[in-house]
């Protein structure tokens, strides 16, 4: 994907787009299995929120482990 999506400074946008696409796909499949309809815009926003929550958890547990 790095051939098609350039990076902006030190940020690897290709990886971010891939993570957002995979999280959106995961959320779409879960909502489809639960027979809930969701708009594509809210799907992307919810996927972005889940990625931020995952990032927070990684930071929290890495700090917790390094403190031990």
mmJSON file of the N, C-alpha and C atoms, coordinates in Angstrom:
{"data_MODEL":{"atom_site":{
"group_PDB":["ATOM","ATOM","ATOM","ATOM","ATOM","ATOM","ATOM","ATOM","ATOM","ATOM","ATOM","ATOM","ATOM","ATOM","ATOM","ATOM","ATOM","ATOM","ATOM","ATOM","ATOM","ATOM","ATOM","ATOM","ATOM","ATOM","ATOM","ATOM","ATOM","ATOM","ATOM","ATOM","ATOM","ATOM","ATOM","ATOM","ATOM","ATOM","ATOM","ATOM","ATOM","ATOM","ATOM","ATOM","ATOM","ATOM","ATOM","ATOM","ATOM","ATOM","ATOM","ATOM","ATOM","ATOM","ATOM","ATOM","ATOM","ATOM","ATOM","ATOM","ATOM","ATOM","ATOM","ATOM","ATOM","ATOM","ATOM","ATOM","ATOM","ATOM","ATOM","ATOM","ATOM","ATOM","ATOM","ATOM","ATOM","ATOM","ATOM","ATOM","ATOM","ATOM","ATOM","ATOM","ATOM","ATOM","ATOM","ATOM","ATOM","ATOM","ATOM","ATOM","ATOM","ATOM","ATOM","ATOM","ATOM","ATOM","ATOM","ATOM","ATOM","ATOM","ATOM","ATOM","ATOM","ATOM","ATOM","ATOM","ATOM","ATOM","ATOM","ATOM","ATOM","ATOM","ATOM","ATOM","ATOM","ATOM","ATOM","ATOM","ATOM","ATOM","ATOM","ATOM","ATOM","ATOM","ATOM","ATOM","ATOM","ATOM","ATOM","ATOM","ATOM","ATOM","ATOM","ATOM","ATOM","ATOM","ATOM","ATOM","ATOM","ATOM","ATOM","ATOM","ATOM","ATOM","ATOM","ATOM","ATOM","ATOM","ATOM","ATOM","ATOM","ATOM","ATOM","ATOM","ATOM","ATOM","ATOM","ATOM","ATOM","ATOM","ATOM","ATOM","ATOM","ATOM","ATOM","ATOM","ATOM","ATOM","ATOM","ATOM","ATOM","ATOM","ATOM","ATOM","ATOM","ATOM","ATOM","ATOM","ATOM","ATOM","ATOM","ATOM","ATOM","ATOM","ATOM","ATOM","ATOM","ATOM","ATOM","ATOM","ATOM","ATOM","ATOM","ATOM","ATOM","ATOM","ATOM","ATOM","ATOM","ATOM","ATOM","ATOM"],
"id":[1,2,3,4,5,6,7,8,9,10,11,12,13,14,15,16,17,18,19,20,21,22,23,24,25,26,27,28,29,30,31,32,33,34,35,36,37,38,39,40,41,42,43,44,45,46,47,48,49,50,51,52,53,54,55,56,57,58,59,60,61,62,63,64,65,66,67,68,69,70,71,72,73,74,75,76,77,78,79,80,81,82,83,84,85,86,87,88,89,90,91,92,93,94,95,96,97,98,99,100,101,102,103,104,105,106,107,108,109,110,111,112,113,114,115,116,117,118,119,120,121,122,123,124,125,126,127,128,129,130,131,132,133,134,135,136,137,138,139,140,141,142,143,144,145,146,147,148,149,150,151,152,153,154,155,156,157,158,159,160,161,162,163,164,165,166,167,168,169,170,171,172,173,174,175,176,177,178,179,180,181,182,183,184,185,186,187,188,189,190,191,192,193,194,195,196,197,198,199,200,201,202,203,204],
"type_symbol":["N","C","C","N","C","C","N","C","C","N","C","C","N","C","C","N","C","C","N","C","C","N","C","C","N","C","C","N","C","C","N","C","C","N","C","C","N","C","C","N","C","C","N","C","C","N","C","C","N","C","C","N","C","C","N","C","C","N","C","C","N","C","C","N","C","C","N","C","C","N","C","C","N","C","C","N","C","C","N","C","C","N","C","C","N","C","C","N","C","C","N","C","C","N","C","C","N","C","C","N","C","C","N","C","C","N","C","C","N","C","C","N","C","C","N","C","C","N","C","C","N","C","C","N","C","C","N","C","C","N","C","C","N","C","C","N","C","C","N","C","C","N","C","C","N","C","C","N","C","C","N","C","C","N","C","C","N","C","C","N","C","C","N","C","C","N","C","C","N","C","C","N","C","C","N","C","C","N","C","C","N","C","C","N","C","C","N","C","C","N","C","C","N","C","C","N","C","C","N","C","C","N","C","C"],
"label_atom_id":["N","CA","C","N","CA","C","N","CA","C","N","CA","C","N","CA","C","N","CA","C","N","CA","C","N","CA","C","N","CA","C","N","CA","C","N","CA","C","N","CA","C","N","CA","C","N","CA","C","N","CA","C","N","CA","C","N","CA","C","N","CA","C","N","CA","C","N","CA","C","N","CA","C","N","CA","C","N","CA","C","N","CA","C","N","CA","C","N","CA","C","N","CA","C","N","CA","C","N","CA","C","N","CA","C","N","CA","C","N","CA","C","N","CA","C","N","CA","C","N","CA","C","N","CA","C","N","CA","C","N","CA","C","N","CA","C","N","CA","C","N","CA","C","N","CA","C","N","CA","C","N","CA","C","N","CA","C","N","CA","C","N","CA","C","N","CA","C","N","CA","C","N","CA","C","N","CA","C","N","CA","C","N","CA","C","N","CA","C","N","CA","C","N","CA","C","N","CA","C","N","CA","C","N","CA","C","N","CA","C","N","CA","C","N","CA","C","N","CA","C","N","CA","C","N","CA","C","N","CA","C","N","CA","C","N","CA","C"],
"label_alt_id":[null,null,null,null,null,null,null,null,null,null,null,null,null,null,null,null,null,null,null,null,null,null,null,null,null,null,null,null,null,null,null,null,null,null,null,null,null,null,null,null,null,null,null,null,null,null,null,null,null,null,null,null,null,null,null,null,null,null,null,null,null,null,null,null,null,null,null,null,null,null,null,null,null,null,null,null,null,null,null,null,null,null,null,null,null,null,null,null,null,null,null,null,null,null,null,null,null,null,null,null,null,null,null,null,null,null,null,null,null,null,null,null,null,null,null,null,null,null,null,null,null,null,null,null,null,null,null,null,null,null,null,null,null,null,null,null,null,null,null,null,null,null,null,null,null,null,null,null,null,null,null,null,null,null,null,null,null,null,null,null,null,null,null,null,null,null,null,null,null,null,null,null,null,null,null,null,null,null,null,null,null,null,null,null,null,null,null,null,null,null,null,null,null,null,null,null,null,null,null,null,null,null,null,null],
"label_comp_id":["UNK","UNK","UNK","UNK","UNK","UNK","UNK","UNK","UNK","UNK","UNK","UNK","UNK","UNK","UNK","UNK","UNK","UNK","UNK","UNK","UNK","UNK","UNK","UNK","UNK","UNK","UNK","UNK","UNK","UNK","UNK","UNK","UNK","UNK","UNK","UNK","UNK","UNK","UNK","UNK","UNK","UNK","UNK","UNK","UNK","UNK","UNK","UNK","UNK","UNK","UNK","UNK","UNK","UNK","UNK","UNK","UNK","UNK","UNK","UNK","UNK","UNK","UNK","UNK","UNK","UNK","UNK","UNK","UNK","UNK","UNK","UNK","UNK","UNK","UNK","UNK","UNK","UNK","UNK","UNK","UNK","UNK","UNK","UNK","UNK","UNK","UNK","UNK","UNK","UNK","UNK","UNK","UNK","UNK","UNK","UNK","UNK","UNK","UNK","UNK","UNK","UNK","UNK","UNK","UNK","UNK","UNK","UNK","UNK","UNK","UNK","UNK","UNK","UNK","UNK","UNK","UNK","UNK","UNK","UNK","UNK","UNK","UNK","UNK","UNK","UNK","UNK","UNK","UNK","UNK","UNK","UNK","UNK","UNK","UNK","UNK","UNK","UNK","UNK","UNK","UNK","UNK","UNK","UNK","UNK","UNK","UNK","UNK","UNK","UNK","UNK","UNK","UNK","UNK","UNK","UNK","UNK","UNK","UNK","UNK","UNK","UNK","UNK","UNK","UNK","UNK","UNK","UNK","UNK","UNK","UNK","UNK","UNK","UNK","UNK","UNK","UNK","UNK","UNK","UNK","UNK","UNK","UNK","UNK","UNK","UNK","UNK","UNK","UNK","UNK","UNK","UNK","UNK","UNK","UNK","UNK","UNK","UNK","UNK","UNK","UNK","UNK","UNK","UNK"],
"label_asym_id":["A","A","A","A","A","A","A","A","A","A","A","A","A","A","A","A","A","A","A","A","A","A","A","A","A","A","A","A","A","A","A","A","A","A","A","A","A","A","A","A","A","A","A","A","A","A","A","A","A","A","A","A","A","A","A","A","A","A","A","A","A","A","A","A","A","A","A","A","A","A","A","A","A","A","A","A","A","A","A","A","A","A","A","A","A","A","A","A","A","A","A","A","A","A","A","A","A","A","A","A","A","A","A","A","A","A","A","A","A","A","A","A","A","A","A","A","A","A","A","A","A","A","A","A","A","A","A","A","A","A","A","A","A","A","A","A","A","A","A","A","A","A","A","A","A","A","A","A","A","A","A","A","A","A","A","A","A","A","A","A","A","A","A","A","A","A","A","A","A","A","A","A","A","A","A","A","A","A","A","A","A","A","A","A","A","A","A","A","A","A","A","A","A","A","A","A","A","A","A","A","A","A","A","A"],
"label_entity_id":["1","1","1","1","1","1","1","1","1","1","1","1","1","1","1","1","1","1","1","1","1","1","1","1","1","1","1","1","1","1","1","1","1","1","1","1","1","1","1","1","1","1","1","1","1","1","1","1","1","1","1","1","1","1","1","1","1","1","1","1","1","1","1","1","1","1","1","1","1","1","1","1","1","1","1","1","1","1","1","1","1","1","1","1","1","1","1","1","1","1","1","1","1","1","1","1","1","1","1","1","1","1","1","1","1","1","1","1","1","1","1","1","1","1","1","1","1","1","1","1","1","1","1","1","1","1","1","1","1","1","1","1","1","1","1","1","1","1","1","1","1","1","1","1","1","1","1","1","1","1","1","1","1","1","1","1","1","1","1","1","1","1","1","1","1","1","1","1","1","1","1","1","1","1","1","1","1","1","1","1","1","1","1","1","1","1","1","1","1","1","1","1","1","1","1","1","1","1","1","1","1","1","1","1"],
"label_seq_id":[1,1,1,2,2,2,3,3,3,4,4,4,5,5,5,6,6,6,7,7,7,8,8,8,9,9,9,10,10,10,11,11,11,12,12,12,13,13,13,14,14,14,15,15,15,16,16,16,17,17,17,18,18,18,19,19,19,20,20,20,21,21,21,22,22,22,23,23,23,24,24,24,25,25,25,26,26,26,27,27,27,28,28,28,29,29,29,30,30,30,31,31,31,32,32,32,33,33,33,34,34,34,35,35,35,36,36,36,37,37,37,38,38,38,39,39,39,40,40,40,41,41,41,42,42,42,43,43,43,44,44,44,45,45,45,46,46,46,47,47,47,48,48,48,49,49,49,50,50,50,51,51,51,52,52,52,53,53,53,54,54,54,55,55,55,56,56,56,57,57,57,58,58,58,59,59,59,60,60,60,61,61,61,62,62,62,63,63,63,64,64,64,65,65,65,66,66,66,67,67,67,68,68,68],
"pdbx_PDB_ins_code":[null,null,null,null,null,null,null,null,null,null,null,null,null,null,null,null,null,null,null,null,null,null,null,null,null,null,null,null,null,null,null,null,null,null,null,null,null,null,null,null,null,null,null,null,null,null,null,null,null,null,null,null,null,null,null,null,null,null,null,null,null,null,null,null,null,null,null,null,null,null,null,null,null,null,null,null,null,null,null,null,null,null,null,null,null,null,null,null,null,null,null,null,null,null,null,null,null,null,null,null,null,null,null,null,null,null,null,null,null,null,null,null,null,null,null,null,null,null,null,null,null,null,null,null,null,null,null,null,null,null,null,null,null,null,null,null,null,null,null,null,null,null,null,null,null,null,null,null,null,null,null,null,null,null,null,null,null,null,null,null,null,null,null,null,null,null,null,null,null,null,null,null,null,null,null,null,null,null,null,null,null,null,null,null,null,null,null,null,null,null,null,null,null,null,null,null,null,null,null,null,null,null,null,null],
"Cartn_x":[0.817,0.0,0.861,2.117,2.981,3.26,3.03,3.201,2.112,0.919,-0.225,-0.497,-0.16,-0.452,0.87,1.169,2.442,2.37,3.528,3.568,3.701,3.172,3.255,4.237,5.459,6.489,6.818,6.855,7.194,6.0,4.827,3.616,3.456,3.368,3.168,1.664,1.152,-0.282,-0.82,0.016,-0.451,-0.843,-0.054,-0.384,-1.63,-1.786,-2.974,-4.242,-4.15,-5.305,-5.655,-4.64,-4.878,-5.528,-5.023,-5.625,-7.07,-7.343,-8.707,-9.626,-9.126,-9.931,-10.235,-9.245,-9.476,-10.418,-10.276,-11.168,-12.581,-12.721,-14.041,-14.686,-13.888,-14.393,-14.848,-14.065,-14.43,-15.753,-15.867,-17.089,-18.28,-18.061,-19.131,-19.622,-18.696,-19.094,-19.846,-19.404,-20.084,-21.485,-21.631,-22.969,-23.87,-23.304,-24.109,-24.597,-23.744,-24.159,-25.22,-25.195,-26.202,-27.426,-27.443,-28.529,-28.832,-27.769,-27.871,-27.371,-28.146,-27.685,-26.944,-25.848,-25.02,-24.519,-24.497,-24.056,-22.536,-22.019,-20.565,-19.783,-20.339,-19.632,-19.523,-20.617,-20.559,-19.722,-19.648,-18.792,-17.321,-16.902,-15.515,-15.21,-16.146,-15.94,-15.827,-16.688,-16.636,-15.348,-14.9,-13.65,-12.463,-12.481,-11.42,-11.407,-12.587,-12.678,-12.141,-12.433,-11.92,-10.404,-9.855,-8.402,-7.751,-8.372,-7.838,-7.904,-8.986,-9.108,-8.034,-7.756,-6.709,-5.335,-5.094,-3.829,-3.665,-4.733,-4.703,-4.386,-5.017,-4.766,-3.321,-2.775,-1.379,-0.45,-0.671,0.161,0.007,-1.22,-1.475,-0.772,-0.953,-0.359,1.164,1.684,3.143,3.753,3.096,3.571,3.437,2.351,2.131,3.183,3.511,4.513,5.906,6.212,7.546,7.714,6.63,6.723,7.023,6.716,6.947,8.361],
"Cartn_y":[-1.194,0.0,1.258,1.122,2.3,2.862,2.066,2.562,3.55,3.371,4.194,5.32,5.116,6.108,6.627,7.897,8.432,8.705,8.747,9.062,10.569,11.063,12.481,12.66,13.029,13.188,11.848,11.793,10.531,9.577,9.999,9.179,8.275,6.98,6.0,5.872,6.641,6.691,5.407,4.674,3.423,2.424,2.349,1.449,1.91,3.214,3.745,3.469,3.636,3.355,1.877,1.025,-0.418,-0.803,-0.238,-0.534,-0.061,1.119,1.646,0.796,0.34,-0.507,-1.849,-2.453,-3.743,-3.614,-2.532,-2.325,-2.032,-1.305,-1.041,-2.331,-3.181,-4.471,-5.327,-5.343,-6.086,-5.573,-4.267,-3.672,-3.925,-3.864,-4.135,-5.573,-6.513,-7.918,-8.19,-7.585,-7.775,-7.194,-5.99,-5.391,-6.124,-6.678,-7.45,-8.749,-9.399,-10.63,-10.364,-9.177,-8.818,-8.18,-8.094,-7.534,-6.09,-5.321,-3.897,-3.159,-2.19,-1.415,-0.181,0.136,1.261,1.952,3.279,4.027,3.946,4.083,3.986,5.058,6.257,7.319,6.987,6.524,6.169,4.911,4.066,2.879,3.28,4.239,4.7,5.426,6.239,6.96,5.982,4.978,3.974,3.16,2.837,2.096,2.942,4.228,5.119,5.207,5.263,5.272,3.994,2.861,1.591,1.515,2.069,2.09,2.975,4.104,4.96,4.268,3.533,2.783,1.701,1.031,0.017,0.632,1.795,2.493,2.882,3.355,3.703,2.469,1.346,0.112,-0.35,-0.241,-0.644,0.233,1.538,2.435,2.166,1.976,1.748,0.488,-0.611,-1.866,-1.887,-1.186,-1.128,-0.32,0.744,1.5,0.67,-0.045,-0.899,-1.999,-2.605,-3.675,-3.112,-1.958,-1.383,-0.9,-0.62,-0.178,-1.341,-2.54,-3.716,-4.142],
"Cartn_z":[0.0,0.0,0.0,0.36,0.402,-0.987,-2.009,-3.373,-3.736,-3.165,-3.532,-2.55,-1.285,-0.249,0.302,0.061,0.564,2.064,2.691,4.117,4.279,5.389,5.705,6.848,6.512,7.526,8.161,9.497,10.164,10.296,9.845,9.998,8.786,9.031,7.964,7.716,6.769,6.536,5.909,5.19,4.59,5.675,6.73,7.837,8.568,8.731,9.397,8.595,7.282,6.426,6.462,6.457,6.528,7.86,8.969,10.274,10.334,9.797,9.8,8.926,7.793,6.909,7.565,8.209,8.868,10.059,10.829,11.966,11.482,10.383,9.811,9.318,8.683,8.225,9.407,10.47,11.673,12.247,12.373,12.909,11.994,10.68,9.725,9.845,9.951,10.071,11.371,12.455,13.742,13.696,13.151,13.084,12.102,11.046,10.104,10.741,11.507,12.184,13.243,13.838,14.827,14.184,12.871,12.077,12.46,12.591,12.876,11.643,11.165,10.017,10.526,9.873,10.277,9.018,9.04,7.861,7.742,6.529,6.342,7.109,7.222,7.946,9.433,10.018,11.435,11.658,10.661,10.743,10.844,10.035,10.056,11.364,11.846,13.105,14.27,14.301,15.367,15.282,14.09,13.921,14.38,14.091,14.544,16.071,16.672,18.129,18.742,18.135,18.637,18.508,17.437,17.278,18.341,18.653,19.712,21.068,21.305,22.559,22.653,21.533,21.508,21.768,21.181,21.396,22.86,23.472,24.896,25.745,25.446,26.199,26.059,24.865,24.659,25.481,25.463,26.264,27.749,28.196,29.613,30.113,29.395,29.847,29.68,28.694,28.558,29.707,30.132,31.295,32.549,32.679,33.854,33.925,32.813,32.792,33.064,32.52,32.75,34.183,34.886,36.273,37.212,36.794,37.667,37.714],
"occupancy":[1.0,1.0,1.0,1.0,1.0,1.0,1.0,1.0,1.0,1.0,1.0,1.0,1.0,1.0,1.0,1.0,1.0,1.0,1.0,1.0,1.0,1.0,1.0,1.0,1.0,1.0,1.0,1.0,1.0,1.0,1.0,1.0,1.0,1.0,1.0,1.0,1.0,1.0,1.0,1.0,1.0,1.0,1.0,1.0,1.0,1.0,1.0,1.0,1.0,1.0,1.0,1.0,1.0,1.0,1.0,1.0,1.0,1.0,1.0,1.0,1.0,1.0,1.0,1.0,1.0,1.0,1.0,1.0,1.0,1.0,1.0,1.0,1.0,1.0,1.0,1.0,1.0,1.0,1.0,1.0,1.0,1.0,1.0,1.0,1.0,1.0,1.0,1.0,1.0,1.0,1.0,1.0,1.0,1.0,1.0,1.0,1.0,1.0,1.0,1.0,1.0,1.0,1.0,1.0,1.0,1.0,1.0,1.0,1.0,1.0,1.0,1.0,1.0,1.0,1.0,1.0,1.0,1.0,1.0,1.0,1.0,1.0,1.0,1.0,1.0,1.0,1.0,1.0,1.0,1.0,1.0,1.0,1.0,1.0,1.0,1.0,1.0,1.0,1.0,1.0,1.0,1.0,1.0,1.0,1.0,1.0,1.0,1.0,1.0,1.0,1.0,1.0,1.0,1.0,1.0,1.0,1.0,1.0,1.0,1.0,1.0,1.0,1.0,1.0,1.0,1.0,1.0,1.0,1.0,1.0,1.0,1.0,1.0,1.0,1.0,1.0,1.0,1.0,1.0,1.0,1.0,1.0,1.0,1.0,1.0,1.0,1.0,1.0,1.0,1.0,1.0,1.0,1.0,1.0,1.0,1.0,1.0,1.0,1.0,1.0,1.0,1.0,1.0,1.0],
"B_iso_or_equiv":[0.0,0.0,0.0,0.0,0.0,0.0,0.0,0.0,0.0,0.0,0.0,0.0,0.0,0.0,0.0,0.0,0.0,0.0,0.0,0.0,0.0,0.0,0.0,0.0,0.0,0.0,0.0,0.0,0.0,0.0,0.0,0.0,0.0,0.0,0.0,0.0,0.0,0.0,0.0,0.0,0.0,0.0,0.0,0.0,0.0,0.0,0.0,0.0,0.0,0.0,0.0,0.0,0.0,0.0,0.0,0.0,0.0,0.0,0.0,0.0,0.0,0.0,0.0,0.0,0.0,0.0,0.0,0.0,0.0,0.0,0.0,0.0,0.0,0.0,0.0,0.0,0.0,0.0,0.0,0.0,0.0,0.0,0.0,0.0,0.0,0.0,0.0,0.0,0.0,0.0,0.0,0.0,0.0,0.0,0.0,0.0,0.0,0.0,0.0,0.0,0.0,0.0,0.0,0.0,0.0,0.0,0.0,0.0,0.0,0.0,0.0,0.0,0.0,0.0,0.0,0.0,0.0,0.0,0.0,0.0,0.0,0.0,0.0,0.0,0.0,0.0,0.0,0.0,0.0,0.0,0.0,0.0,0.0,0.0,0.0,0.0,0.0,0.0,0.0,0.0,0.0,0.0,0.0,0.0,0.0,0.0,0.0,0.0,0.0,0.0,0.0,0.0,0.0,0.0,0.0,0.0,0.0,0.0,0.0,0.0,0.0,0.0,0.0,0.0,0.0,0.0,0.0,0.0,0.0,0.0,0.0,0.0,0.0,0.0,0.0,0.0,0.0,0.0,0.0,0.0,0.0,0.0,0.0,0.0,0.0,0.0,0.0,0.0,0.0,0.0,0.0,0.0,0.0,0.0,0.0,0.0,0.0,0.0,0.0,0.0,0.0,0.0,0.0,0.0],
"pdbx_formal_charge":[null,null,null,null,null,null,null,null,null,null,null,null,null,null,null,null,null,null,null,null,null,null,null,null,null,null,null,null,null,null,null,null,null,null,null,null,null,null,null,null,null,null,null,null,null,null,null,null,null,null,null,null,null,null,null,null,null,null,null,null,null,null,null,null,null,null,null,null,null,null,null,null,null,null,null,null,null,null,null,null,null,null,null,null,null,null,null,null,null,null,null,null,null,null,null,null,null,null,null,null,null,null,null,null,null,null,null,null,null,null,null,null,null,null,null,null,null,null,null,null,null,null,null,null,null,null,null,null,null,null,null,null,null,null,null,null,null,null,null,null,null,null,null,null,null,null,null,null,null,null,null,null,null,null,null,null,null,null,null,null,null,null,null,null,null,null,null,null,null,null,null,null,null,null,null,null,null,null,null,null,null,null,null,null,null,null,null,null,null,null,null,null,null,null,null,null,null,null,null,null,null,null,null,null],
"auth_seq_id":[1,1,1,2,2,2,3,3,3,4,4,4,5,5,5,6,6,6,7,7,7,8,8,8,9,9,9,10,10,10,11,11,11,12,12,12,13,13,13,14,14,14,15,15,15,16,16,16,17,17,17,18,18,18,19,19,19,20,20,20,21,21,21,22,22,22,23,23,23,24,24,24,25,25,25,26,26,26,27,27,27,28,28,28,29,29,29,30,30,30,31,31,31,32,32,32,33,33,33,34,34,34,35,35,35,36,36,36,37,37,37,38,38,38,39,39,39,40,40,40,41,41,41,42,42,42,43,43,43,44,44,44,45,45,45,46,46,46,47,47,47,48,48,48,49,49,49,50,50,50,51,51,51,52,52,52,53,53,53,54,54,54,55,55,55,56,56,56,57,57,57,58,58,58,59,59,59,60,60,60,61,61,61,62,62,62,63,63,63,64,64,64,65,65,65,66,66,66,67,67,67,68,68,68],
"auth_comp_id":["UNK","UNK","UNK","UNK","UNK","UNK","UNK","UNK","UNK","UNK","UNK","UNK","UNK","UNK","UNK","UNK","UNK","UNK","UNK","UNK","UNK","UNK","UNK","UNK","UNK","UNK","UNK","UNK","UNK","UNK","UNK","UNK","UNK","UNK","UNK","UNK","UNK","UNK","UNK","UNK","UNK","UNK","UNK","UNK","UNK","UNK","UNK","UNK","UNK","UNK","UNK","UNK","UNK","UNK","UNK","UNK","UNK","UNK","UNK","UNK","UNK","UNK","UNK","UNK","UNK","UNK","UNK","UNK","UNK","UNK","UNK","UNK","UNK","UNK","UNK","UNK","UNK","UNK","UNK","UNK","UNK","UNK","UNK","UNK","UNK","UNK","UNK","UNK","UNK","UNK","UNK","UNK","UNK","UNK","UNK","UNK","UNK","UNK","UNK","UNK","UNK","UNK","UNK","UNK","UNK","UNK","UNK","UNK","UNK","UNK","UNK","UNK","UNK","UNK","UNK","UNK","UNK","UNK","UNK","UNK","UNK","UNK","UNK","UNK","UNK","UNK","UNK","UNK","UNK","UNK","UNK","UNK","UNK","UNK","UNK","UNK","UNK","UNK","UNK","UNK","UNK","UNK","UNK","UNK","UNK","UNK","UNK","UNK","UNK","UNK","UNK","UNK","UNK","UNK","UNK","UNK","UNK","UNK","UNK","UNK","UNK","UNK","UNK","UNK","UNK","UNK","UNK","UNK","UNK","UNK","UNK","UNK","UNK","UNK","UNK","UNK","UNK","UNK","UNK","UNK","UNK","UNK","UNK","UNK","UNK","UNK","UNK","UNK","UNK","UNK","UNK","UNK","UNK","UNK","UNK","UNK","UNK","UNK","UNK","UNK","UNK","UNK","UNK","UNK"],
"auth_asym_id":["A","A","A","A","A","A","A","A","A","A","A","A","A","A","A","A","A","A","A","A","A","A","A","A","A","A","A","A","A","A","A","A","A","A","A","A","A","A","A","A","A","A","A","A","A","A","A","A","A","A","A","A","A","A","A","A","A","A","A","A","A","A","A","A","A","A","A","A","A","A","A","A","A","A","A","A","A","A","A","A","A","A","A","A","A","A","A","A","A","A","A","A","A","A","A","A","A","A","A","A","A","A","A","A","A","A","A","A","A","A","A","A","A","A","A","A","A","A","A","A","A","A","A","A","A","A","A","A","A","A","A","A","A","A","A","A","A","A","A","A","A","A","A","A","A","A","A","A","A","A","A","A","A","A","A","A","A","A","A","A","A","A","A","A","A","A","A","A","A","A","A","A","A","A","A","A","A","A","A","A","A","A","A","A","A","A","A","A","A","A","A","A","A","A","A","A","A","A","A","A","A","A","A","A"],
"auth_atom_id":["N","CA","C","N","CA","C","N","CA","C","N","CA","C","N","CA","C","N","CA","C","N","CA","C","N","CA","C","N","CA","C","N","CA","C","N","CA","C","N","CA","C","N","CA","C","N","CA","C","N","CA","C","N","CA","C","N","CA","C","N","CA","C","N","CA","C","N","CA","C","N","CA","C","N","CA","C","N","CA","C","N","CA","C","N","CA","C","N","CA","C","N","CA","C","N","CA","C","N","CA","C","N","CA","C","N","CA","C","N","CA","C","N","CA","C","N","CA","C","N","CA","C","N","CA","C","N","CA","C","N","CA","C","N","CA","C","N","CA","C","N","CA","C","N","CA","C","N","CA","C","N","CA","C","N","CA","C","N","CA","C","N","CA","C","N","CA","C","N","CA","C","N","CA","C","N","CA","C","N","CA","C","N","CA","C","N","CA","C","N","CA","C","N","CA","C","N","CA","C","N","CA","C","N","CA","C","N","CA","C","N","CA","C","N","CA","C","N","CA","C","N","CA","C","N","CA","C","N","CA","C","N","CA","C","N","CA","C"],
"pdbx_PDB_model_num":[1,1,1,1,1,1,1,1,1,1,1,1,1,1,1,1,1,1,1,1,1,1,1,1,1,1,1,1,1,1,1,1,1,1,1,1,1,1,1,1,1,1,1,1,1,1,1,1,1,1,1,1,1,1,1,1,1,1,1,1,1,1,1,1,1,1,1,1,1,1,1,1,1,1,1,1,1,1,1,1,1,1,1,1,1,1,1,1,1,1,1,1,1,1,1,1,1,1,1,1,1,1,1,1,1,1,1,1,1,1,1,1,1,1,1,1,1,1,1,1,1,1,1,1,1,1,1,1,1,1,1,1,1,1,1,1,1,1,1,1,1,1,1,1,1,1,1,1,1,1,1,1,1,1,1,1,1,1,1,1,1,1,1,1,1,1,1,1,1,1,1,1,1,1,1,1,1,1,1,1,1,1,1,1,1,1,1,1,1,1,1,1,1,1,1,1,1,1,1,1,1,1,1,1]
}}}
